Amino acid sequence: MSTFPVQIVERAALILTGSEILRAKVQESNLHPLASTLRALGISLERASIIPDDRALIAAEIRSLIRDYDVVFMSGGIGPTHDDVTLEAVADAHGVTAQVHPELRKLLEQVYQERLTAAHLRMGLVPTGADLVSLPEILWPTVVMGKVWILPGVPELFRMKLSVVRAYLRGPQSIVGRAAYTMMDEAELKPLLDEVVRDHPLVSVGSYPKWFDPTYKTKITFDGSNTDDVERALAALLCRLPAGEPQRTE
Amino acid sequence: MSTFPVQIVERAALILTGSEILRAKVQESNLHPLASTLRALGISLERASIIPDDRALIAAEIRSLIRDYDVVFMSGGIGPTHDDVTLEAVADAHGVTAQVHPELRKLLEQVYQERLTAAHLRMGLVPTGADLVSLPEILWPTVVMGKVWILPGVPELFRMKLSVVRAYLRGPQSIVGRAAYTMMDEAELKPLLDEVVRDHPLVSVGSYPKWFDPTYKTKITFDGSNTDDVERALAALLCRLPAGEPQRTE
């Protein structure tokens, strides 16, 4: 099977192909599991694009994102029907054709046996030059074309394939996150936050108001690659808060 | 208050600004309500971009999308803190500055009274030349700058503001949707679907496999602006299905 090397990547993007999402027929549900997985790996997810199942549009989006990001994940459009055009679009974006891969043809023959049709074989399409990346516990290999990782759209299968991402991709360093919850509103917090942001340039500080929650009004988050930096930024906020705050930290 | 005209728009895009979504701190939840609202209005949502809270990135995304779409919705980044940069980014994208609008200043003074700070006033920032669009039942006006509708990121407020979208935007024609559920898999369906797709070019046909559902394996959807076209495409599939299918239609 595959001898794919573990890769260090820093900045990731996601393309969700899904006319059904844009038309409100199904709710998007793959972004969050991918974002959690990448965060745990220390890889920064920096964009997600949700676009229709249109081969030319998808290819243009891939071409644009592989210029700017280290890895681009695709979700959706890898079944056998007319609206499944992801493999061809990935091939187009790389200026190659897509062909049925012998290894996938063998797998399809094993699964479907005498029921195998031309439609089934479409599921074996792979852009010329792509790698098949495998794990012992997952039957179906994942197609990786350069920076582009092709993942399924069906949420249960998408989550299953995240173990392949976890096995073969790493960020340059892990991301540390802390948070403080307060009953103060964002406008009260702003002058304190501005000082913390100014004094801790290596820490990314976020502020998220919560409505209709009796336990807090604003969550302040601190993310960085160095634990000490992150702890110092959190401490810098805490020492500026009035008595009785924060409600809690995590 | 506002005398904003009802607008007919065809193609929409959405920009979700949310480092917190990309970092897996919160789950995205505004796309689906907007997609449902637009679908009911006959407006076609054709792209959603989820990008970080970065003023230059947001401005570049706006500039790119207003070239290609009739209306661009923004969600998020309109609070008072350092990571709330949407209003300034919208102004940048249009080559204007953002200033505190007198009408919003008055509202903020009424709400916060002697507690009003410079941070609160940031929530009154509006790009020069923007419209304030109101409904009698919603206190806070919605800022609309040309094609760009600026909506909040907090899900409860975002949903509330969709009534403003419903009041002032219309699609050129309503979208009719039907669906059939079958126990056939996509590969079995593909030859039948290819004929239906070929014979009904004005109807958009989608095919969505469902795993781990005992009641069906594939949902086939038919969308179009003409009821008769959509019904004919559905009928064309149904008459090609074997006995016992479909499991149900809707």
Chai-1 contact restraints between the chains, C-beta under 6 A:
chainA,res_idxA,chainB,res_idxB,connection_type,confidence,min_distance_angstrom,max_distance_angstrom,comment,restraint_id
A,E20,B,G206,contact,1.0,0.0,6.0,A-B,restraint_1
A,E20,B,Y208,contact,1.0,0.0,6.0,A-B,restraint_2
A,L22,B,A35,contact,1.0,0.0,6.0,A-B,restraint_3
A,L22,B,L45,contact,1.0,0.0,6.0,A-B,restraint_4
A,R23,B,R39,contact,1.0,0.0,6.0,A-B,restraint_5
A,A24,B,A35,contact,1.0,0.0,6.0,A-B,restraint_6
A,A24,B,S36,contact,1.0,0.0,6.0,A-B,restraint_7
A,A24,B,R39,contact,1.0,0.0,6.0,A-B,restraint_8
A,Q27,B,H32,contact,1.0,0.0,6.0,A-B,restraint_9
A,E28,B,L31,contact,1.0,0.0,6.0,A-B,restraint_10
A,L31,B,E28,contact,1.0,0.0,6.0,A-B,restraint_11
A,H32,B,Q27,contact,1.0,0.0,6.0,A-B,restraint_12
A,A35,B,L22,contact,1.0,0.0,6.0,A-B,restraint_13
A,A35,B,A24,contact,1.0,0.0,6.0,A-B,restraint_14
A,S36,B,A24,contact,1.0,0.0,6.0,A-B,restraint_15
A,R39,B,R23,contact,1.0,0.0,6.0,A-B,restraint_16
A,R39,B,A24,contact,1.0,0.0,6.0,A-B,restraint_17
A,L45,B,L22,contact,1.0,0.0,6.0,A-B,restraint_18
A,R47,B,I51,contact,1.0,0.0,6.0,A-B,restraint_19
A,A48,B,I50,contact,1.0,0.0,6.0,A-B,restraint_20
A,S49,B,S49,contact,1.0,0.0,6.0,A-B,restraint_21
A,I50,B,A48,contact,1.0,0.0,6.0,A-B,restraint_22
A,I51,B,R47,contact,1.0,0.0,6.0,A-B,restraint_23
A,G79,B,E186,contact,1.0,0.0,6.0,A-B,restraint_24
A,P80,B,E186,contact,1.0,0.0,6.0,A-B,restraint_25
A,P80,B,A187,contact,1.0,0.0,6.0,A-B,restraint_26
A,P80,B,K190,contact,1.0,0.0,6.0,A-B,restraint_27
A,T81,B,E186,contact,1.0,0.0,6.0,A-B,restraint_28
A,T81,B,K190,contact,1.0,0.0,6.0,A-B,restraint_29
A,T81,B,L193,contact,1.0,0.0,6.0,A-B,restraint_30
A,T81,B,S207,contact,1.0,0.0,6.0,A-B,restraint_31
A,H82,B,D194,contact,1.0,0.0,6.0,A-B,restraint_32
A,H82,B,V197,contact,1.0,0.0,6.0,A-B,restraint_33
A,D83,B,G206,contact,1.0,0.0,6.0,A-B,restraint_34
A,D83,B,S207,contact,1.0,0.0,6.0,A-B,restraint_35
A,T117,B,A187,contact,1.0,0.0,6.0,A-B,restraint_36
A,A119,B,A187,contact,1.0,0.0,6.0,A-B,restraint_37
A,A119,B,K190,contact,1.0,0.0,6.0,A-B,restraint_38
A,H120,B,A187,contact,1.0,0.0,6.0,A-B,restraint_39
A,V154,B,W211,contact,1.0,0.0,6.0,A-B,restraint_40
A,E156,B,W211,contact,1.0,0.0,6.0,A-B,restraint_41
A,E186,B,G79,contact,1.0,0.0,6.0,A-B,restraint_42
A,E186,B,P80,contact,1.0,0.0,6.0,A-B,restraint_43
A,E186,B,T81,contact,1.0,0.0,6.0,A-B,restraint_44
A,A187,B,P80,contact,1.0,0.0,6.0,A-B,restraint_45
A,A187,B,T117,contact,1.0,0.0,6.0,A-B,restraint_46
A,A187,B,A119,contact,1.0,0.0,6.0,A-B,restraint_47
A,A187,B,H120,contact,1.0,0.0,6.0,A-B,restraint_48
A,K190,B,P80,contact,1.0,0.0,6.0,A-B,restraint_49
A,K190,B,T81,contact,1.0,0.0,6.0,A-B,restraint_50
A,K190,B,A119,contact,1.0,0.0,6.0,A-B,restraint_51
A,L193,B,T81,contact,1.0,0.0,6.0,A-B,restraint_52
A,D194,B,H82,contact,1.0,0.0,6.0,A-B,restraint_53
A,V197,B,H82,contact,1.0,0.0,6.0,A-B,restraint_54
A,G206,B,E20,contact,1.0,0.0,6.0,A-B,restraint_55
A,G206,B,D83,contact,1.0,0.0,6.0,A-B,restraint_56
A,S207,B,T81,contact,1.0,0.0,6.0,A-B,restraint_57
A,S207,B,D83,contact,1.0,0.0,6.0,A-B,restraint_58
A,Y208,B,E20,contact,1.0,0.0,6.0,A-B,restraint_59
A,W211,B,V154,contact,1.0,0.0,6.0,A-B,restraint_60
A,W211,B,E156,contact,1.0,0.0,6.0,A-B,restraint_61
